[in-house]
Amino acid sequence: MKRSSILAKTILTAILSVGGLLLFPGTAQAHCDTAAGPVIPEAKAALEAGDVTPVLKWIKPDNEAEIRAAFAKTVAVRGQSPEAQELADHYFLETLVRLHRAGEGAPYTGIKDEPVKPIVALADQALADGSADALIQKMSGHLAQAVGEKFQRAIEAQAHKDDSVEAGREFVEAYVVYVHYVEGVRDAIMAAGGHGHAAEGAAPAQASHEEHAE
């Protein structure tokens, strides 16, 4: 495998591990509390099958007894009437999502009826397809665009940094944004347990030489 591919996958792992904060600020929210996320459909299927086992993976072991009890209560009453089923199912879904969120250290704010964000849908689709190639290409493209834009602003400001104090301050602002962004990507890779050497400046250059050699 090419070093560039390894680098791309390492960056992808880091980005997904920190919730996409670096490339998609403001969108790093869990989708497990949405009706279109992975938890709710699986929970509904479990209720129809009368088997809680498939949803136990979504909660921590310490919460297993509570979710089993909630499931048993729900199954016991949901057959009484359509209204009872709706109320019982909603009770179980809320309990499951609440415990799942608690296991992530996140607050429970209800089940949301909103679409899954495109990047999250791509991540889920990659798992369904058994291949991360399309996802890696998309994420790598976002990263390249973001770094390129910040670099361009910094280098343009650098050309005029000595023209005036105001121009100098504009350069400093652009420089800080650019360097902190690159540093943030690198730190995310390291925090995600990626290959440290792949994130250092020498690695991309080496990868480039290897690509030309192939």
Rosetta blueprint (number, residue, H / E / L):
1 M L
2 K L
3 R H
4 S H
5 S H
6 I H
7 L H
8 A H
9 K H
10 T H
11 I H
12 L H
13 T H
14 A H
15 I H
16 L H
17 S H
18 V L
19 G L
20 G L
21 L L
22 L L
23 L L
24 F L
25 P L
26 G L
27 T L
28 A L
29 Q L
30 A L
31 H L
32 C L
33 D L
34 T E
35 A L
36 A L
37 G L
38 P L
39 V H
40 I H
41 P H
42 E H
43 A H
44 K H
45 A H
46 A H
47 L H
48 E H
49 A H
50 G L
51 D L
52 V L
53 T H
54 P H
55 V H
56 L H
57 K H
58 W H
59 I L
60 K L
61 P H
62 D H
63 N H
64 E H
65 A H
66 E H
67 I H
68 R H
69 A H
70 A H
71 F H
72 A H
73 K H
74 T H
75 V H
76 A H
77 V H
78 R L
79 G L
80 Q L
81 S L
82 P H
83 E H
84 A H
85 Q H
86 E H
87 L H
88 A H
89 D H
90 H H
91 Y H
92 F H
93 L H
94 E H
95 T H
96 L H
97 V H
98 R H
99 L H
100 H H
101 R H
102 A H
103 G H
104 E L
105 G L
106 A L
107 P L
108 Y L
109 T L
110 G L
111 I L
112 K E
113 D L
114 E L
115 P L
116 V L
117 K L
118 P H
119 I H
120 V H
121 A H
122 L H
123 A H
124 D H
125 Q H
126 A H
127 L H
128 A H
129 D H
130 G L
131 S L
132 A L
133 D H
134 A H
135 L H
136 I H
137 Q H
138 K H
139 M H
140 S H
141 G H
142 H H
143 L H
144 A H
145 Q H
146 A H
147 V H
148 G H
149 E H
150 K H
151 F H
152 Q H
153 R H
154 A H
155 I H
156 E H
157 A H
158 Q H
159 A L
160 H L
161 K L
162 D L
163 D L
164 S L
165 V H
166 E H
167 A H
168 G H
169 R H
170 E H
171 F H
172 V H
173 E H
174 A H
175 Y H
176 V H
177 V H
178 Y H
179 V H
180 H H
181 Y H
182 V H
183 E H
184 G H
185 V H
186 R H
187 D H
188 A H
189 I H
190 M H
191 A H
192 A L
193 G L
194 G L
195 H L
196 G H
197 H H
198 A H
199 A H
200 E L
201 G L
202 A H
203 A H
204 P H
205 A H
206 Q H
207 A H
208 S H
209 H H
210 E H
211 E H
212 H H
213 A H
214 E L
